[in-house]
Amino acid sequence: MLHTGIGWEDLPQELGFGSGMTCWRRIKRWTDAGMFDDLHQILLTELNAANELDWSRAVIDGSHIDAKKGAPEQVRRRSTAASRDPSTT
């Protein structure tokens, strides 16, 4: 369902995983807890230890990383010019 585009509500009930909303909540909870990142790291470590990874074919892709949106904030710099006379009002 993550790659096929099937809607959560279209998951067959006979699979026994609960409703689509239940499955979505579980995936979200696991994602928020970092479970998929941990699983990915474990798989990489074990496959690398077994010499089963061909690093010459590895690609780095940042498309799944959230980018900071908006223009960078401008930093207000203190003027080095001679100061004006203090206000008398």
PyMOL Python script that loads the backbone (N, CA, C, O; Angstrom):
from pymol import cmd

cmd.read_pdbstr("""\
ATOM      1  N   MET A   1       0.812  -1.189   0.000  1.00  0.00           N
ATOM      2  CA  MET A   1       0.000   0.000   0.000  1.00  0.00           C
ATOM      3  C   MET A   1       0.851   1.247   0.000  1.00  0.00           C
ATOM      4  O   MET A   1       0.407   2.279  -0.504  1.00  0.00           O
ATOM      5  N   LEU A   2       2.065   1.202   0.546  1.00  0.00           N
ATOM      6  CA  LEU A   2       2.899   2.394   0.564  1.00  0.00           C
ATOM      7  C   LEU A   2       3.396   2.748  -0.830  1.00  0.00           C
ATOM      8  O   LEU A   2       3.578   3.925  -1.141  1.00  0.00           O
ATOM      9  N   HIS A   3       3.617   1.747  -1.670  1.00  0.00           N
ATOM     10  CA  HIS A   3       4.156   2.007  -2.998  1.00  0.00           C
ATOM     11  C   HIS A   3       3.140   1.781  -4.110  1.00  0.00           C
ATOM     12  O   HIS A   3       3.335   2.262  -5.226  1.00  0.00           O
ATOM     13  N   THR A   4       2.064   1.059  -3.828  1.00  0.00           N
ATOM     14  CA  THR A   4       1.106   0.759  -4.882  1.00  0.00           C
ATOM     15  C   THR A   4       0.042   1.828  -5.022  1.00  0.00           C
ATOM     16  O   THR A   4      -0.627   1.910  -6.052  1.00  0.00           O
ATOM     17  N   GLY A   5      -0.122   2.646  -4.000  1.00  0.00           N
ATOM     18  CA  GLY A   5      -1.116   3.701  -4.069  1.00  0.00           C
ATOM     19  C   GLY A   5      -2.504   3.258  -3.645  1.00  0.00           C
ATOM     20  O   GLY A   5      -3.455   4.024  -3.800  1.00  0.00           O
ATOM     21  N   ILE A   6      -2.657   2.052  -3.116  1.00  0.00           N
ATOM     22  CA  ILE A   6      -3.966   1.609  -2.642  1.00  0.00           C
ATOM     23  C   ILE A   6      -4.382   2.498  -1.467  1.00  0.00           C
ATOM     24  O   ILE A   6      -3.568   2.825  -0.604  1.00  0.00           O
ATOM     25  N   GLY A   7      -5.635   2.875  -1.447  1.00  0.00           N
ATOM     26  CA  GLY A   7      -6.135   3.698  -0.357  1.00  0.00           C
ATOM     27  C   GLY A   7      -6.256   2.883   0.923  1.00  0.00           C
ATOM     28  O   GLY A   7      -6.537   1.685   0.886  1.00  0.00           O
ATOM     29  N   TRP A   8      -6.042   3.543   2.049  1.00  0.00           N
ATOM     30  CA  TRP A   8      -6.141   2.831   3.326  1.00  0.00           C
ATOM     31  C   TRP A   8      -7.512   2.191   3.484  1.00  0.00           C
ATOM     32  O   TRP A   8      -7.631   1.082   4.006  1.00  0.00           O
ATOM     33  N   GLU A   9      -8.541   2.888   3.036  1.00  0.00           N
ATOM     34  CA  GLU A   9      -9.901   2.360   3.192  1.00  0.00           C
ATOM     35  C   GLU A   9     -10.168   1.165   2.283  1.00  0.00           C
ATOM     36  O   GLU A   9     -11.163   0.462   2.460  1.00  0.00           O
ATOM     37  N   ASP A  10      -9.276   0.929   1.301  1.00  0.00           N
ATOM     38  CA  ASP A  10      -9.451  -0.192   0.372  1.00  0.00           C
ATOM     39  C   ASP A  10      -8.713  -1.458   0.801  1.00  0.00           C
ATOM     40  O   ASP A  10      -8.752  -2.465   0.093  1.00  0.00           O
ATOM     41  N   LEU A  11      -8.042  -1.417   1.953  1.00  0.00           N
ATOM     42  CA  LEU A  11      -7.352  -2.621   2.425  1.00  0.00           C
ATOM     43  C   LEU A  11      -8.374  -3.708   2.739  1.00  0.00           C
ATOM     44  O   LEU A  11      -9.368  -3.441   3.413  1.00  0.00           O
ATOM     45  N   PRO A  12      -8.144  -4.927   2.263  1.00  0.00           N
ATOM     46  CA  PRO A  12      -9.100  -6.014   2.522  1.00  0.00           C
ATOM     47  C   PRO A  12      -9.182  -6.353   4.010  1.00  0.00           C
ATOM     48  O   PRO A  12      -8.158  -6.590   4.651  1.00  0.00           O
ATOM     49  N   GLN A  13     -10.381  -6.375   4.549  1.00  0.00           N
ATOM     50  CA  GLN A  13     -10.587  -6.701   5.957  1.00  0.00           C
ATOM     51  C   GLN A  13     -10.151  -8.129   6.280  1.00  0.00           C
ATOM     52  O   GLN A  13      -9.770  -8.429   7.412  1.00  0.00           O
ATOM     53  N   GLU A  14     -10.210  -9.012   5.271  1.00  0.00           N
ATOM     54  CA  GLU A  14      -9.850 -10.413   5.521  1.00  0.00           C
ATOM     55  C   GLU A  14      -8.359 -10.600   5.821  1.00  0.00           C
ATOM     56  O   GLU A  14      -7.949 -11.681   6.242  1.00  0.00           O
ATOM     57  N   LEU A  15      -7.555  -9.574   5.611  1.00  0.00           N
ATOM     58  CA  LEU A  15      -6.141  -9.667   5.994  1.00  0.00           C
ATOM     59  C   LEU A  15      -5.984  -9.693   7.511  1.00  0.00           C
ATOM     60  O   LEU A  15      -4.976 -10.173   8.030  1.00  0.00           O
ATOM     61  N   GLY A  16      -6.989  -9.174   8.217  1.00  0.00           N
ATOM     62  CA  GLY A  16      -6.978  -9.235   9.672  1.00  0.00           C
ATOM     63  C   GLY A  16      -6.154  -8.152  10.352  1.00  0.00           C
ATOM     64  O   GLY A  16      -5.801  -8.293  11.523  1.00  0.00           O
ATOM     65  N   PHE A  17      -5.842  -7.076   9.640  1.00  0.00           N
ATOM     66  CA  PHE A  17      -5.031  -6.010  10.230  1.00  0.00           C
ATOM     67  C   PHE A  17      -5.873  -4.879  10.796  1.00  0.00           C
ATOM     68  O   PHE A  17      -5.321  -3.909  11.315  1.00  0.00           O
ATOM     69  N   GLY A  18      -7.172  -4.975  10.711  1.00  0.00           N
ATOM     70  CA  GLY A  18      -8.041  -3.907  11.174  1.00  0.00           C
ATOM     71  C   GLY A  18      -8.433  -3.000  10.017  1.00  0.00           C
ATOM     72  O   GLY A  18      -8.163  -3.290   8.852  1.00  0.00           O
ATOM     73  N   SER A  19      -9.066  -1.913  10.369  1.00  0.00           N
ATOM     74  CA  SER A  19      -9.528  -0.970   9.346  1.00  0.00           C
ATOM     75  C   SER A  19      -8.346  -0.224   8.739  1.00  0.00           C
ATOM     76  O   SER A  19      -7.230  -0.267   9.257  1.00  0.00           O
ATOM     77  N   GLY A  20      -8.614   0.456   7.640  1.00  0.00           N
ATOM     78  CA  GLY A  20      -7.585   1.271   7.015  1.00  0.00           C
ATOM     79  C   GLY A  20      -7.067   2.337   7.960  1.00  0.00           C
ATOM     80  O   GLY A  20      -5.867   2.609   7.992  1.00  0.00           O
ATOM     81  N   MET A  21      -7.966   2.947   8.735  1.00  0.00           N
ATOM     82  CA  MET A  21      -7.562   3.977   9.691  1.00  0.00           C
ATOM     83  C   MET A  21      -6.663   3.388  10.772  1.00  0.00           C
ATOM     84  O   MET A  21      -5.695   4.025  11.188  1.00  0.00           O
ATOM     85  N   THR A  22      -6.976   2.174  11.231  1.00  0.00           N
ATOM     86  CA  THR A  22      -6.131   1.515  12.229  1.00  0.00           C
ATOM     87  C   THR A  22      -4.735   1.276  11.664  1.00  0.00           C
ATOM     88  O   THR A  22      -3.738   1.525  12.341  1.00  0.00           O
ATOM     89  N   CYS A  23      -4.663   0.800  10.435  1.00  0.00           N
ATOM     90  CA  CYS A  23      -3.358   0.563   9.796  1.00  0.00           C
ATOM     91  C   CYS A  23      -2.594   1.867   9.632  1.00  0.00           C
ATOM     92  O   CYS A  23      -1.390   1.915   9.882  1.00  0.00           O
ATOM     93  N   TRP A  24      -3.279   2.922   9.216  1.00  0.00           N
ATOM     94  CA  TRP A  24      -2.635   4.224   9.046  1.00  0.00           C
ATOM     95  C   TRP A  24      -2.066   4.720  10.374  1.00  0.00           C
ATOM     96  O   TRP A  24      -0.940   5.214  10.432  1.00  0.00           O
ATOM     97  N   ARG A  25      -2.861   4.583  11.445  1.00  0.00           N
ATOM     98  CA  ARG A  25      -2.389   5.024  12.769  1.00  0.00           C
ATOM     99  C   ARG A  25      -1.158   4.244  13.204  1.00  0.00           C
ATOM    100  O   ARG A  25      -0.222   4.820  13.759  1.00  0.00           O
ATOM    101  N   ARG A  26      -1.153   2.936  12.957  1.00  0.00           N
ATOM    102  CA  ARG A  26       0.013   2.119  13.329  1.00  0.00           C
ATOM    103  C   ARG A  26       1.256   2.564  12.565  1.00  0.00           C
ATOM    104  O   ARG A  26       2.321   2.747  13.155  1.00  0.00           O
ATOM    105  N   ILE A  27       1.117   2.738  11.246  1.00  0.00           N
ATOM    106  CA  ILE A  27       2.257   3.174  10.429  1.00  0.00           C
ATOM    107  C   ILE A  27       2.759   4.531  10.910  1.00  0.00           C
ATOM    108  O   ILE A  27       3.967   4.744  11.011  1.00  0.00           O
ATOM    109  N   LYS A  28       1.844   5.446  11.206  1.00  0.00           N
ATOM    110  CA  LYS A  28       2.238   6.775  11.684  1.00  0.00           C
ATOM    111  C   LYS A  28       2.963   6.671  13.018  1.00  0.00           C
ATOM    112  O   LYS A  28       3.999   7.309  13.203  1.00  0.00           O
ATOM    113  N   ARG A  29       2.445   5.891  13.940  1.00  0.00           N
ATOM    114  CA  ARG A  29       3.073   5.722  15.260  1.00  0.00           C
ATOM    115  C   ARG A  29       4.466   5.128  15.107  1.00  0.00           C
ATOM    116  O   ARG A  29       5.408   5.586  15.754  1.00  0.00           O
ATOM    117  N   TRP A  30       4.606   4.114  14.259  1.00  0.00           N
ATOM    118  CA  TRP A  30       5.917   3.490  14.044  1.00  0.00           C
ATOM    119  C   TRP A  30       6.887   4.469  13.385  1.00  0.00           C
ATOM    120  O   TRP A  30       8.066   4.515  13.737  1.00  0.00           O
ATOM    121  N   THR A  31       6.382   5.252  12.425  1.00  0.00           N
ATOM    122  CA  THR A  31       7.227   6.239  11.753  1.00  0.00           C
ATOM    123  C   THR A  31       7.685   7.307  12.738  1.00  0.00           C
ATOM    124  O   THR A  31       8.868   7.645  12.784  1.00  0.00           O
ATOM    125  N   ASP A  32       6.754   7.838  13.525  1.00  0.00           N
ATOM    126  CA  ASP A  32       7.089   8.868  14.510  1.00  0.00           C
ATOM    127  C   ASP A  32       8.085   8.358  15.547  1.00  0.00           C
ATOM    128  O   ASP A  32       8.904   9.126  16.053  1.00  0.00           O
ATOM    129  N   ALA A  33       8.018   7.068  15.864  1.00  0.00           N
ATOM    130  CA  ALA A  33       8.931   6.471  16.842  1.00  0.00           C
ATOM    131  C   ALA A  33      10.294   6.150  16.237  1.00  0.00           C
ATOM    132  O   ALA A  33      11.210   5.746  16.953  1.00  0.00           O
ATOM    133  N   GLY A  34      10.434   6.327  14.920  1.00  0.00           N
ATOM    134  CA  GLY A  34      11.716   6.064  14.272  1.00  0.00           C
ATOM    135  C   GLY A  34      11.968   4.600  13.964  1.00  0.00           C
ATOM    136  O   GLY A  34      13.102   4.212  13.685  1.00  0.00           O
ATOM    137  N   MET A  35      10.921   3.778  14.012  1.00  0.00           N
ATOM    138  CA  MET A  35      11.095   2.347  13.801  1.00  0.00           C
ATOM    139  C   MET A  35      11.634   2.023  12.408  1.00  0.00           C
ATOM    140  O   MET A  35      12.494   1.154  12.267  1.00  0.00           O
ATOM    141  N   PHE A  36      11.139   2.712  11.380  1.00  0.00           N
ATOM    142  CA  PHE A  36      11.583   2.400  10.021  1.00  0.00           C
ATOM    143  C   PHE A  36      13.029   2.832   9.797  1.00  0.00           C
ATOM    144  O   PHE A  36      13.777   2.155   9.091  1.00  0.00           O
ATOM    145  N   ASP A  37      13.427   3.954  10.392  1.00  0.00           N
ATOM    146  CA  ASP A  37      14.830   4.372  10.308  1.00  0.00           C
ATOM    147  C   ASP A  37      15.729   3.355  11.004  1.00  0.00           C
ATOM    148  O   ASP A  37      16.792   3.002  10.492  1.00  0.00           O
ATOM    149  N   ASP A  38      15.293   2.884  12.183  1.00  0.00           N
ATOM    150  CA  ASP A  38      16.068   1.870  12.916  1.00  0.00           C
ATOM    151  C   ASP A  38      16.172   0.580  12.116  1.00  0.00           C
ATOM    152  O   ASP A  38      17.250  -0.005  12.011  1.00  0.00           O
ATOM    153  N   LEU A  39      15.058   0.136  11.555  1.00  0.00           N
ATOM    154  CA  LEU A  39      15.043  -1.087  10.758  1.00  0.00           C
ATOM    155  C   LEU A  39      15.962  -0.955   9.548  1.00  0.00           C
ATOM    156  O   LEU A  39      16.697  -1.887   9.220  1.00  0.00           O
ATOM    157  N   HIS A  40      15.923   0.190   8.889  1.00  0.00           N
ATOM    158  CA  HIS A  40      16.781   0.435   7.736  1.00  0.00           C
ATOM    159  C   HIS A  40      18.255   0.348   8.139  1.00  0.00           C
ATOM    160  O   HIS A  40      19.060  -0.256   7.430  1.00  0.00           O
ATOM    161  N   GLN A  41      18.606   0.952   9.276  1.00  0.00           N
ATOM    162  CA  GLN A  41      19.994   0.924   9.738  1.00  0.00           C
ATOM    163  C   GLN A  41      20.431  -0.500  10.080  1.00  0.00           C
ATOM    164  O   GLN A  41      21.553  -0.894   9.761  1.00  0.00           O
ATOM    165  N   ILE A  42      19.567  -1.265  10.715  1.00  0.00           N
ATOM    166  CA  ILE A  42      19.889  -2.661  11.051  1.00  0.00           C
ATOM    167  C   ILE A  42      20.126  -3.472   9.780  1.00  0.00           C
ATOM    168  O   ILE A  42      21.087  -4.236   9.693  1.00  0.00           O
ATOM    169  N   LEU A  43      19.243  -3.300   8.796  1.00  0.00           N
ATOM    170  CA  LEU A  43      19.414  -4.027   7.531  1.00  0.00           C
ATOM    171  C   LEU A  43      20.728  -3.657   6.843  1.00  0.00           C
ATOM    172  O   LEU A  43      21.446  -4.536   6.365  1.00  0.00           O
ATOM    173  N   LEU A  44      21.045  -2.372   6.792  1.00  0.00           N
ATOM    174  CA  LEU A  44      22.306  -1.949   6.180  1.00  0.00           C
ATOM    175  C   LEU A  44      23.506  -2.542   6.911  1.00  0.00           C
ATOM    176  O   LEU A  44      24.447  -3.020   6.278  1.00  0.00           O
ATOM    177  N   THR A  45      23.476  -2.513   8.233  1.00  0.00           N
ATOM    178  CA  THR A  45      24.583  -3.040   9.032  1.00  0.00           C
ATOM    179  C   THR A  45      24.771  -4.531   8.791  1.00  0.00           C
ATOM    180  O   THR A  45      25.890  -4.995   8.573  1.00  0.00           O
ATOM    181  N   GLU A  46      23.672  -5.277   8.831  1.00  0.00           N
ATOM    182  CA  GLU A  46      23.766  -6.733   8.656  1.00  0.00           C
ATOM    183  C   GLU A  46      24.172  -7.113   7.232  1.00  0.00           C
ATOM    184  O   GLU A  46      24.996  -8.007   7.040  1.00  0.00           O
ATOM    185  N   LEU A  47      23.603  -6.444   6.244  1.00  0.00           N
ATOM    186  CA  LEU A  47      23.975  -6.747   4.862  1.00  0.00           C
ATOM    187  C   LEU A  47      25.426  -6.368   4.585  1.00  0.00           C
ATOM    188  O   LEU A  47      26.127  -7.080   3.866  1.00  0.00           O
ATOM    189  N   ASN A  48      25.875  -5.260   5.147  1.00  0.00           N
ATOM    190  CA  ASN A  48      27.264  -4.851   4.965  1.00  0.00           C
ATOM    191  C   ASN A  48      28.207  -5.855   5.628  1.00  0.00           C
ATOM    192  O   ASN A  48      29.235  -6.209   5.051  1.00  0.00           O
ATOM    193  N   ALA A  49      27.866  -6.317   6.834  1.00  0.00           N
ATOM    194  CA  ALA A  49      28.694  -7.302   7.542  1.00  0.00           C
ATOM    195  C   ALA A  49      28.777  -8.610   6.762  1.00  0.00           C
ATOM    196  O   ALA A  49      29.798  -9.296   6.810  1.00  0.00           O
ATOM    197  N   ALA A  50      27.712  -8.960   6.047  1.00  0.00           N
ATOM    198  CA  ALA A  50      27.692 -10.187   5.248  1.00  0.00           C
ATOM    199  C   ALA A  50      28.262  -9.956   3.850  1.00  0.00           C
ATOM    200  O   ALA A  50      28.207 -10.842   2.996  1.00  0.00           O
ATOM    201  N   ASN A  51      28.811  -8.759   3.620  1.00  0.00           N
ATOM    202  CA  ASN A  51      29.384  -8.394   2.325  1.00  0.00           C
ATOM    203  C   ASN A  51      28.364  -8.561   1.188  1.00  0.00           C
ATOM    204  O   ASN A  51      28.698  -9.021   0.096  1.00  0.00           O
ATOM    205  N   GLU A  52      27.127  -8.178   1.471  1.00  0.00           N
ATOM    206  CA  GLU A  52      26.041  -8.316   0.496  1.00  0.00           C
ATOM    207  C   GLU A  52      25.627  -6.988  -0.129  1.00  0.00           C
ATOM    208  O   GLU A  52      24.653  -6.931  -0.880  1.00  0.00           O
ATOM    209  N   LEU A  53      26.364  -5.922   0.178  1.00  0.00           N
ATOM    210  CA  LEU A  53      26.038  -4.619  -0.401  1.00  0.00           C
ATOM    211  C   LEU A  53      27.092  -4.228  -1.420  1.00  0.00           C
ATOM    212  O   LEU A  53      28.290  -4.389  -1.185  1.00  0.00           O
ATOM    213  N   ASP A  54      26.642  -3.718  -2.539  1.00  0.00           N
ATOM    214  CA  ASP A  54      27.542  -3.219  -3.571  1.00  0.00           C
ATOM    215  C   ASP A  54      27.516  -1.694  -3.491  1.00  0.00           C
ATOM    216  O   ASP A  54      26.697  -1.042  -4.138  1.00  0.00           O
ATOM    217  N   TRP A  55      28.424  -1.136  -2.687  1.00  0.00           N
ATOM    218  CA  TRP A  55      28.437   0.303  -2.445  1.00  0.00           C
ATOM    219  C   TRP A  55      28.789   1.099  -3.698  1.00  0.00           C
ATOM    220  O   TRP A  55      28.546   2.305  -3.744  1.00  0.00           O
ATOM    221  N   SER A  56      29.353   0.450  -4.712  1.00  0.00           N
ATOM    222  CA  SER A  56      29.669   1.176  -5.944  1.00  0.00           C
ATOM    223  C   SER A  56      28.397   1.585  -6.685  1.00  0.00           C
ATOM    224  O   SER A  56      28.436   2.433  -7.576  1.00  0.00           O
ATOM    225  N   ARG A  57      27.278   0.980  -6.312  1.00  0.00           N
ATOM    226  CA  ARG A  57      26.002   1.309  -6.959  1.00  0.00           C
ATOM    227  C   ARG A  57      25.103   2.149  -6.057  1.00  0.00           C
ATOM    228  O   ARG A  57      23.931   2.357  -6.370  1.00  0.00           O
ATOM    229  N   ALA A  58      25.642   2.628  -4.947  1.00  0.00           N
ATOM    230  CA  ALA A  58      24.850   3.420  -4.000  1.00  0.00           C
ATOM    231  C   ALA A  58      24.614   4.828  -4.539  1.00  0.00           C
ATOM    232  O   ALA A  58      25.455   5.389  -5.242  1.00  0.00           O
ATOM    233  N   VAL A  59      23.469   5.380  -4.201  1.00  0.00           N
ATOM    234  CA  VAL A  59      23.105   6.730  -4.619  1.00  0.00           C
ATOM    235  C   VAL A  59      22.597   7.477  -3.394  1.00  0.00           C
ATOM    236  O   VAL A  59      21.827   6.934  -2.602  1.00  0.00           O
ATOM    237  N   ILE A  60      23.023   8.700  -3.244  1.00  0.00           N
ATOM    238  CA  ILE A  60      22.525   9.533  -2.152  1.00  0.00           C
ATOM    239  C   ILE A  60      21.433  10.428  -2.711  1.00  0.00           C
ATOM    240  O   ILE A  60      21.625  11.107  -3.720  1.00  0.00           O
ATOM    241  N   ASP A  61      20.288  10.421  -2.046  1.00  0.00           N
ATOM    242  CA  ASP A  61      19.138  11.182  -2.517  1.00  0.00           C
ATOM    243  C   ASP A  61      18.487  11.871  -1.324  1.00  0.00           C
ATOM    244  O   ASP A  61      18.092  11.205  -0.367  1.00  0.00           O
ATOM    245  N   GLY A  62      18.372  13.155  -1.367  1.00  0.00           N
ATOM    246  CA  GLY A  62      17.768  13.900  -0.270  1.00  0.00           C
ATOM    247  C   GLY A  62      16.317  14.266  -0.510  1.00  0.00           C
ATOM    248  O   GLY A  62      15.785  15.139   0.175  1.00  0.00           O
ATOM    249  N   SER A  63      15.668  13.624  -1.460  1.00  0.00           N
ATOM    250  CA  SER A  63      14.298  14.011  -1.798  1.00  0.00           C
ATOM    251  C   SER A  63      13.311  13.716  -0.677  1.00  0.00           C
ATOM    252  O   SER A  63      12.212  14.271  -0.674  1.00  0.00           O
ATOM    253  N   HIS A  64      13.668  12.867   0.268  1.00  0.00           N
ATOM    254  CA  HIS A  64      12.753  12.544   1.356  1.00  0.00           C
ATOM    255  C   HIS A  64      13.020  13.375   2.606  1.00  0.00           C
ATOM    256  O   HIS A  64      12.380  13.165   3.636  1.00  0.00           O
ATOM    257  N   ILE A  65      13.958  14.313   2.527  1.00  0.00           N
ATOM    258  CA  ILE A  65      14.294  15.164   3.658  1.00  0.00           C
ATOM    259  C   ILE A  65      13.501  16.462   3.548  1.00  0.00           C
ATOM    260  O   ILE A  65      13.454  17.079   2.484  1.00  0.00           O
ATOM    261  N   ASP A  66      12.879  16.873   4.651  1.00  0.00           N
ATOM    262  CA  ASP A  66      12.143  18.129   4.650  1.00  0.00           C
ATOM    263  C   ASP A  66      13.119  19.293   4.550  1.00  0.00           C
ATOM    264  O   ASP A  66      14.130  19.336   5.251  1.00  0.00           O
ATOM    265  N   ALA A  67      12.805  20.221   3.682  1.00  0.00           N
ATOM    266  CA  ALA A  67      13.628  21.419   3.520  1.00  0.00           C
ATOM    267  C   ALA A  67      12.991  22.566   4.285  1.00  0.00           C
ATOM    268  O   ALA A  67      11.767  22.666   4.367  1.00  0.00           O
ATOM    269  N   LYS A  68      13.829  23.433   4.848  1.00  0.00           N
ATOM    270  CA  LYS A  68      13.319  24.606   5.530  1.00  0.00           C
ATOM    271  C   LYS A  68      12.714  25.521   4.477  1.00  0.00           C
ATOM    272  O   LYS A  68      13.360  25.843   3.480  1.00  0.00           O
ATOM    273  N   LYS A  69      11.492  25.933   4.697  1.00  0.00           N
ATOM    274  CA  LYS A  69      10.790  26.741   3.711  1.00  0.00           C
ATOM    275  C   LYS A  69      10.932  28.229   4.027  1.00  0.00           C
ATOM    276  O   LYS A  69      11.143  28.619   5.175  1.00  0.00           O
ATOM    277  N   GLY A  70      10.813  29.036   3.001  1.00  0.00           N
ATOM    278  CA  GLY A  70      10.849  30.478   3.176  1.00  0.00           C
ATOM    279  C   GLY A  70      12.237  31.048   2.974  1.00  0.00           C
ATOM    280  O   GLY A  70      13.240  30.335   2.963  1.00  0.00           O
ATOM    281  N   ALA A  71      12.256  32.343   2.816  1.00  0.00           N
ATOM    282  CA  ALA A  71      13.531  33.034   2.617  1.00  0.00           C
ATOM    283  C   ALA A  71      14.293  33.090   3.933  1.00  0.00           C
ATOM    284  O   ALA A  71      13.691  33.104   5.006  1.00  0.00           O
ATOM    285  N   PRO A  72      15.604  33.124   3.846  1.00  0.00           N
ATOM    286  CA  PRO A  72      16.380  33.228   5.080  1.00  0.00           C
ATOM    287  C   PRO A  72      16.093  34.559   5.771  1.00  0.00           C
ATOM    288  O   PRO A  72      15.873  35.582   5.122  1.00  0.00           O
ATOM    289  N   GLU A  73      16.102  34.521   7.088  1.00  0.00           N
ATOM    290  CA  GLU A  73      15.852  35.745   7.845  1.00  0.00           C
ATOM    291  C   GLU A  73      17.047  36.675   7.709  1.00  0.00           C
ATOM    292  O   GLU A  73      18.198  36.239   7.703  1.00  0.00           O
ATOM    293  N   GLN A  74      16.748  37.966   7.599  1.00  0.00           N
ATOM    294  CA  GLN A  74      17.834  38.932   7.518  1.00  0.00           C
ATOM    295  C   GLN A  74      18.313  39.250   8.921  1.00  0.00           C
ATOM    296  O   GLN A  74      17.521  39.417   9.848  1.00  0.00           O
ATOM    297  N   VAL A  75      19.610  39.330   9.054  1.00  0.00           N
ATOM    298  CA  VAL A  75      20.201  39.654  10.343  1.00  0.00           C
ATOM    299  C   VAL A  75      20.348  41.162  10.415  1.00  0.00           C
ATOM    300  O   VAL A  75      20.915  41.778   9.513  1.00  0.00           O
ATOM    301  N   ARG A  76      19.841  41.755  11.482  1.00  0.00           N
ATOM    302  CA  ARG A  76      19.998  43.201  11.659  1.00  0.00           C
ATOM    303  C   ARG A  76      21.384  43.453  12.208  1.00  0.00           C
ATOM    304  O   ARG A  76      21.761  42.936  13.260  1.00  0.00           O
ATOM    305  N   ARG A  77      22.118  44.238  11.495  1.00  0.00           N
ATOM    306  CA  ARG A  77      23.481  44.556  11.908  1.00  0.00           C
ATOM    307  C   ARG A  77      23.505  45.947  12.539  1.00  0.00           C
ATOM    308  O   ARG A  77      22.826  46.871  12.091  1.00  0.00           O
ATOM    309  N   ARG A  78      24.294  46.058  13.573  1.00  0.00           N
ATOM    310  CA  ARG A  78      24.439  47.340  14.235  1.00  0.00           C
ATOM    311  C   ARG A  78      25.264  48.268  13.351  1.00  0.00           C
ATOM    312  O   ARG A  78      26.294  47.873  12.805  1.00  0.00           O
ATOM    313  N   SER A  79      24.804  49.484  13.220  1.00  0.00           N
ATOM    314  CA  SER A  79      25.494  50.455  12.380  1.00  0.00           C
ATOM    315  C   SER A  79      26.821  50.850  13.013  1.00  0.00           C
ATOM    316  O   SER A  79      26.925  50.996  14.231  1.00  0.00           O
ATOM    317  N   THR A  80      27.826  51.019  12.172  1.00  0.00           N
ATOM    318  CA  THR A  80      29.127  51.489  12.653  1.00  0.00           C
ATOM    319  C   THR A  80      29.298  52.972  12.369  1.00  0.00           C
ATOM    320  O   THR A  80      30.346  53.548  12.662  1.00  0.00           O
ATOM    321  N   ALA A  81      28.266  53.595  11.795  1.00  0.00           N
ATOM    322  CA  ALA A  81      28.319  55.033  11.501  1.00  0.00           C
ATOM    323  C   ALA A  81      28.223  55.818  12.801  1.00  0.00           C
ATOM    324  O   ALA A  81      27.717  55.325  13.809  1.00  0.00           O
ATOM    325  N   ALA A  82      28.718  57.050  12.755  1.00  0.00           N
ATOM    326  CA  ALA A  82      28.641  57.912  13.937  1.00  0.00           C
ATOM    327  C   ALA A  82      27.184  58.074  14.332  1.00  0.00           C
ATOM    328  O   ALA A  82      26.314  58.234  13.476  1.00  0.00           O
ATOM    329  N   SER A  83      26.925  58.033  15.618  1.00  0.00           N
ATOM    330  CA  SER A  83      25.544  58.128  16.074  1.00  0.00           C
ATOM    331  C   SER A  83      25.047  59.556  15.975  1.00  0.00           C
ATOM    332  O   SER A  83      25.814  60.515  16.066  1.00  0.00           O
ATOM    333  N   ARG A  84      23.741  59.670  15.787  1.00  0.00           N
ATOM    334  CA  ARG A  84      23.124  60.987  15.711  1.00  0.00           C
ATOM    335  C   ARG A  84      22.961  61.538  17.121  1.00  0.00           C
ATOM    336  O   ARG A  84      23.101  60.821  18.111  1.00  0.00           O
ATOM    337  N   ASP A  85      22.663  62.828  17.182  1.00  0.00           N
ATOM    338  CA  ASP A  85      22.423  63.446  18.482  1.00  0.00           C
ATOM    339  C   ASP A  85      21.216  62.788  19.127  1.00  0.00           C
ATOM    340  O   ASP A  85      20.267  62.426  18.431  1.00  0.00           O
ATOM    341  N   PRO A  86      21.234  62.628  20.434  1.00  0.00           N
ATOM    342  CA  PRO A  86      20.091  62.016  21.115  1.00  0.00           C
ATOM    343  C   PRO A  86      18.829  62.856  20.926  1.00  0.00           C
ATOM    344  O   PRO A  86      18.895  64.077  20.786  1.00  0.00           O
ATOM    345  N   SER A  87      17.715  62.200  20.923  1.00  0.00           N
ATOM    346  CA  SER A  87      16.431  62.866  20.749  1.00  0.00           C
ATOM    347  C   SER A  87      16.123  63.711  21.981  1.00  0.00           C
ATOM    348  O   SER A  87      16.409  63.300  23.106  1.00  0.00           O
ATOM    349  N   THR A  88      15.547  64.879  21.772  1.00  0.00           N
ATOM    350  CA  THR A  88      15.172  65.757  22.885  1.00  0.00           C
ATOM    351  C   THR A  88      13.674  65.741  23.118  1.00  0.00           C
ATOM    352  O   THR A  88      13.165  66.520  23.924  1.00  0.00           O
ATOM    353  N   THR A  89      12.961  64.864  22.423  1.00  0.00           N
ATOM    354  CA  THR A  89      11.506  64.826  22.598  1.00  0.00           C
ATOM    355  C   THR A  89      11.110  63.720  23.511  1.00  0.00           C
ATOM    356  O   THR A  89       9.923  63.533  23.777  1.00  0.00           O
TER     357      THR A  89
END
""", "prot")
cmd.dss("prot")
cmd.show_as("cartoon", "prot")
cmd.util.cbc("prot")
cmd.orient("prot")
